[in-house]
Amino acid sequence: MGKFVPTVGKRADLGILEGVEVLRPAHGGTCFAVDSDGKPVFVSHALPGEIVDVQLTKKRSKVSFGDAIAIHQASEYRQPQIWSVAGPDGVGGADLGHVQLAYQREWKAAVIQDQLRRIGGEAVVAAVTKAVGKIEVLPASADVSGDGLHSRTRVEFEVSANGRLAMSKALSNELVELEDMPLAVEAILELGLLGDSKWQRLWRPGKRVRAIAPNGGGRRVVIGNQTFNASGRRVENFADWKVSYGDLETNFSVQSQGFWQAHKSAPQDLVQIVLDEAQVRPGDAVIELFSGAGLFTYFLGQAAGAEGRLISIEGSLQAVEDARHNLRGLEVPRDLRVGNVDGKSMSRAWSDLGERPRVVVLDPPRAGAGAELIRVIGMSGPERVVLVSCDPAAAARDIKDFLAAGYDLQNLYALDLFPQTHHVEMVTVFERA
């Protein structure tokens, strides 16, 4: 509990809680605590077991939010924040940067377990425990022996009023100009974009800037709707990424403004898990939902072969255009569709197959797949389903719905593809009961 001290000032008008005991990790990169009245307080920049002063930043009738601004009793897992501008009242890009890397993964595992219990319920917890035992968050393959820094191949900025690259403060539109970005791969930092830069002649205040360092081709800097190479010359709007699975290696050409996994080894790691668990055989009928630029689609199609059938559905026309380009030359009969991914589109895909799909793979956005889509997937009766989730709360809901749709949970992976942040990727594997 904490003593309340009213204060005044730009950020301090909600007051400070003194001597707050931090209890446990919470979803979203905060920790759970309570004030002197027993009301929940979600505290950023803290660790479980610490005694801190909390600057309140938001108050609601039943819950408050705030930043730990003084640490009176520090956790053994605390480290200096890895990014000087990411502490209290700073940018939001490294909300676990004050936590030792190994404990970041324990933190994320605890949050996953908590969400499975709170949202999924005891049946979900029992199914996960039966399949995998204790949840463990694994490092990305590129981070097994690393420090969790310099792993992002795509970084976005905004140009400040001074013409320098900046990022927004957490939960704010206020910009902070950057001199460094320790999460970006070295190839991006070597472009010299930050601080006073030669690139400033190419942008103006308010513009969005995206820096990309693909593993299959030259670096790209996207300013508005224009794309430049590392020398500042205009180039075509594509970045090339190499990914392999077994003996297969292919090059994915993705529009520079399009979506691609940010961590340098995420595409490779996810393909390995998803394809291993999908167990697609020659001749299989496969449906892929939220298929993006074709990362999984290509390898699923290769596995199904000329005697198989593949239907994918993706909401972004840009991504589907990329996928059609990336899958040219595949032997598998395929239909790469653009449109809403929901129960209706899944039902049409199932009908158009003319048979039950043997495998369904889905990689929904942060909100998850949703009950109606999962109900229709269950009706279509695939033998195996592979679900990729980027939010543990959504994963808990979706797992609960798949169990209700008649599926047994066979495996669950948790991957630390966003070190120094609270984000975690999950892959859950189901088999028809």
Number of C-alpha atoms within 10 A of each C-alpha: 20 21 15 20 11 12 13 10 8 7 13 13 13 20 19 24 24 22 20 26 22 24 19 18 25 22 20 17 20 24 23 20 23 20 20 13 10 12 13 16 25 27 30 24 26 33 28 21 16 21 23 25 24 29 26 24 18 15 12 7 6 9 14 19 20 24 23 25 20 16 17 14 12 16 15 13 14 19 14 11 18 20 19 16 21 21 25 17 15 21 24 18 20 25 27 29 25 22 25 19 21 15 14 21 23 16 24 27 23 20 22 25 22 20 22 25 17 15 19 21 15 13 14 23 22 14 18 22 16 13 15 14 13 12 17 18 23 19 20 24 16 15 19 10 9 13 13 23 19 20 24 25 23 23 17 14 22 23 22 21 13 12 20 23 29 24 21 18 19 17 11 11 9 13 19 19 21 18 15 15 19 17 23 22 20 16 18 23 17 10 20 15 21 20 15 13 13 12 17 17 8 10 17 17 14 14 16 18 22 18 26 26 27 22 16 15 14 14 20 28 29 20 20 14 11 15 23 18 18 18 11 14 10 14 13 12 19 18 24 17 18 15 20 15 15 8 5 9 11 16 16 23 21 25 19 22 19 15 14 21 15 19 24 23 19 23 19 18 19 21 19 17 16 22 19 11 19 23 17 23 18 17 17 23 27 29 29 26 24 23 27 28 28 27 23 20 27 20 25 29 28 18 19 22 20 16 13 21 22 26 24 26 24 24 16 19 14 17 23 22 18 20 25 17 15 20 22 9 8 14 15 23 15 20 15 18 22 20 13 15 20 19 18 13 18 23 15 10 24 22 13 11 15 9 12 19 25 20 23 25 25 23 20 22 13 13 14 21 26 17 19 13 19 21 16 18 23 20 14 19 22 20 17 24 31 25 25 24 25 21 22 27 24 22 29 24 22 24 29 23 22 24 20 14 19 15 22 20 24 19 19 20 16 24 24 25 31 21 28 26 20 24 19 22 20 20 21 22 23 24 20 17 12
